[in-house]
Amino acid sequence: MKQNVTQILKDIFTSSGYRIVDSSIADLIAEKDEKKMYIKFSNLLNTSCIEDFAYNICDGAGLIVATENASQEQIEFANQKGVIVWDREELAYQIGNAVLADIEGENLELGGQSAPVEKTTEEYIIADDKKKKPDVFSGNKNEVENRAIENKPEVKPDVEAPSVENKVIDLQSAPVNITGERAISIARPHQRDVTNAALKFVPLWKYTYEIQAQRQFRSKIIDIEGNGEGYFNSMNEIFEDFDLPEISNQVEVEVNDYEVKSPIITKEDATKAIYERIIDQYTRDVKFDNTIGEAIISEHKRISPSKKEIEMEIEMVYLPVWEAKGKRNSVEINATNGEVLLNPVDNDVEIM
């Protein structure tokens, strides 16, 4: 969980023009205009943790991101020590606010205060019986309230907003867990002029294998054993090390505009390439020493499994990919887990 939250924080601060550096006293340091924000991720929020963190900060502000909801006493204690606290509820609000700012093309000033603003009941805006917190990224309370009033859409009575219905398509694919808006937000630190994202399904040859083989050289018996799985991209002939969840026969999408790519590499050609890769992976150069009189003679033997000793299954599956497009280049996002893909999934895409 820490790694996922840390990556989200990196994306938010980087997209707002901050430079992220490593630190020995915090998980991250965000720098901009000679200002520093020390960011610490913690599963445990107590006075000792807050005091230790505040003591080590001498040239900037401190931000503790907690996985659980913090009590008012903990937040007030952190305020006294000059530390901002984002608990579970606050973090969810700030992430949502950052995503909306990305969609609307606004720039956020993160961590603009060197000390946190003390929370009081006056700082909450009551609407529809829900508490909405002020924007701590930029501006003061009045600016935030005024902006909310100005941007509030006019609601016409007795008119319901059109609902977006998800569509289920028959395709043996990994699930689509990342929205197009989130993909754009992830891509922005890599390509600043990204404005839209298109969903496509990329065909992969998924293979599983098991090897049971023996080789004898002189008096020695050598076992060759192993098993595994992998993915061979049928668009660009690249072997990928994807960690995908269980593949289903149907996939749910939220958009009507998507593309299912056609495979270029046939099953026969893919099978041949996969066999060659497995054999190469399990080929070993074995050294044998033999003593004749007082002389030691070394012999080298290269041993490999054969195709008939490899049990393999291969099937076509699809990987959903968001292509976040800029003016010239694109960033491709794994729509299942949100990872930025290093290799272009097809030959039509130029990756930054």
N, C-alpha and C positions, 0 to 999 in steps of 0.2 A: 504493500500500500504506500509506503514512504516513497518508493521510486516513482510511482504513478503521480502522487501529489507534487513531488519535487519537479517532475517534468511539466506538469500543468503550470506551476508557478514560474518556471523558466519561460514557458511560452507567453504567459501574460506579461511578464516584465520585459522580455525581449521585444515583443510586438509593440511595446510602448516606448522603445528607444533606449532601454537600459542595457548595459553591458553586464553579463553574468560572469563572476569569477569565483574560484574555490576559496575556502577559508578553513582555518584550523579551529575556529571558535564557533562557527555556524555552518549550516548545510549549504547556504548560498550567500553571496554578496551581490546586490544589485547596485550598480554605479551609474550616475548620470549628473552632468553639470557639477562635478566635484562633490556630489552628495552620495552618501552610502546608506544602504538599508541592509542590515544584517538579518538574515532569515533563518530561523531554526524550526525544524519539524520535531514535534514531541508527542509521544503517546501518553506522557505523564505531565500534568500541569499542577504544580504545587509551589509553595513559597520558596522552597530551596532551589527548584529548577529555575524559577524566575529570577531570584537573586543572583545565582551563578551566571546566568546569561547576561543580566544587566551589568554585572561587575566587570565583565570582559569587554564591554563595548565602550570605547572612549572617543570615537571619531565619527559617530553616525547614529542612526535610529535603529531600534530593534523590533523585530516582528516574530512572534511565536505563533506557529500554525499548529493547532491541536486537533486531534481526531474526535474528541468528545466535546459536548457542550460545557462551557465554563460557567461557574457561578459568578454572581455579581461581585462577591467578595474577592475572588481571584482576579477579575478584570480590574477592580479598583486598586488592588495591591500592585498589579503590573503597571497601571497608570502612574502610581506613585514612584515606581522605579524607572519610569521613562520607557516602558515597553508596550507595544501594541499587541493585542491578542486577537487572533482570528480563530474562534472555535468552530465546531462543525457547522453550526447554523450560519455564522458570519462568512465562512469560507464559501459555502454554497451560494450565498448572495453575491459575493464579490466575483466569483467565477461567472455566474450568470450575467452580471453587469458588464464584465469584460467582453463576453461573447456578443452581447447586444451592441456594445460600442464598436466592435469589429464590423458587425453587420451594417451599422449606420455610418461607418467611416470616421468615427470620432477618435481623437487621440486622448489617452488618459495619462495623467500625471500621477504615478504611483508613489506612495510613501512621501508625499510632499511635505509632511509635517515631521519635525525632528522629535516631537513628543506626541503621544496619542491624545486624542480628544476624549475627555471623560464622558462616559455614557450616562445620560439621565433620561427620565421618562419624557422630557420635552423634546428629545431628539428622535422620537418615533412619529411617523405619519400614519394615522389610522384610516384605513380604507377597506371596505368589504370585510370588516372584522378580522383583518390580517395585519400584522405588524410589518412595516416595510422600513428597513434601516436606511439612513442617509448614505450617500456615496462617499466613502473615505478615500477614494482615489484622488479626487480633485475638487477644489472649491469648498466653500463653507456651507453651513446648513441652509441659509437663505437662498444661496445660488442653486443648490440642489433642488429645493422646493419649487423655486421659480421655474427651473428647467423642466421639472416634472409637470407643472401646470401648463407651460407653453406647449409641451409635446403630447399632452393628454388628448387622445382623439375624441371627437364628438360622438357620443353614443346615441343612436336613434332608438326610441322605444319600439318594442315589439318587432325588432328586426334581429334575426340571429345571424351570426357570422358563419360563413360557409365552413363546414368541417372538412378536414383532409383525411380521406380514408386510405389506409395502407392497402397496397396491392400485393397479392401473393402470386408468384410465378413458379412454374414447374421447372426447376433447375437444380442440379446437384451441386450445391454451393455452400460455402461458409456463410455465416449470417452477416447482415449489414447492421453493425452496432454503432457506427459513427454517422452523424448527420452531415449534410453538405455544408451547413454553417460552421460546424465544428471543424470540418476538414479545412475550410478556408482559414479559420483561426490558427490551426496547426501549421498551415503552409506559410502564413504571413512572415514569420521570422526568416524563412528561407527565400521568399520571393515577395518583395514588398508590394508589387502592383497587382497581386491576385485579386480578382473581382468576382469570379464565379467558379463553380466546380461541377463537373459532369461525372456521372456514375457509369462505370463499365464493368463487365464481368470477363475476367481473363481466364482462358482455358489452361489448365495444368494437367499433366499426366502424373497422378499420384501412384507411387509404387511402394510395396512392402516386400521384404525378402527375408529368407533364412538360408544359411549355409551350414552344411555338415559334410566335411571332407577330411581325408587323411592322406598324408604322403609319407613314404618310407625312403630314407636315404641311408644306405648301408644298414647299420643296426638300430637307427633311430626312427621313431614314429613321430610325425609332426601332425598335430590337429589344426585344422582350419575351420573355425566356428564363428558364427555371428548372425545378427539379425538387425533390422532397422527399417526405416521408411524415409521417403523423400519426395520432392516435387520437381518435375522437369517441365519448364515453361514451353508450351507448344508454339509460342509466338516468336521467341528469340533464342531457343535452345540453350537456356541457362538453367543450371541446377540451383534451386533455391532451398534455403534452410528455414522454411516457414513453420511456425508453431500454431497450427490452426485447431480450433475446436472441432467437435464432431460435425461431419458433413451431413446435411439433410437433403432430401429430395425436393424440397420446396424452400423458397427464400422470400422474405417479406421486404418490400421496398416502400418508401414514402414518396417516391417521385414517379412520374409517368415517362419522363425522358431518360432512358438508360439504353445502353448498348451491350449486347452479348457478342463478344468477339468470336470469330471462327478460328478453329485451330489450323495451323499451317503444317506442323510436324505430324505425320501419320503415326498411328499406334505401332506399326511395324518398325519405322525408323526410330521412334522413341525407345522401343524395347531394345533394339540393338545398342543404342547409345547408353542406356541404363546398365545393360549387362557389362559393357566395356568399363563403365565407371566402377561398378561393384568389384569386378575382377581386379582392376587396378588398385582399389582400396585395400584388398585383402592379399595382394601379392607381397611376398617378403623375400628379402635376401638373407639366407641363413648361412652362417659360418660354421664349419666343422674342422676341428683340429685332430690330426692323426699323427701318432708318434711312431716313427720308424727308426729303430736304433736310438741314437741320441738326437736325431733331427725331428723337429715338429713341422709337419706339413699341413698347411691350412687350405681347405677347399671351400668354395662358395657355391651355393646352390640357390637358384631363384625358383620359388615354388608359388603356384597360383591355383585357385579353384577353377574348375571348368564350368561351362554354362549348365551342363546337366546336373551339377551338384548344387545349383542355386535354385531354390523354389521361390518364384516371384509372381506377384499379382499386380496388375496395372489397370487403372481406370481413369476416366476423365472426370475432373472436378473443376469448379470455378472459384476464383478468388475475386471478391468485390473490391474495386479500387476507385477512389475518388481522384480525378485528375483536376487539381486546382490550377487554373490557367491564368498566366500573366500575359503581358503584351507580346513577349517573345518566347519565353520558356514556361515550363510547367513543373509542378511538384506533385508527385503521386503519393497518395495516402492509402495505406491498408485500411479498408472500410470495416474490417472486423476488429482490429485492436488499436487503430490510430497511429501506427508506426509510419514514419516517412521511409519510402522505399528507396534504396540506394541504386538499384538497377532499374532502368526503364522496362516496363512489362511488355512493351511491344516496340517495334522499330519506328513507329510514327511519332514517338514522344521524345523531346529533348529535355533532359533533366538538368536542373541547376546543380 
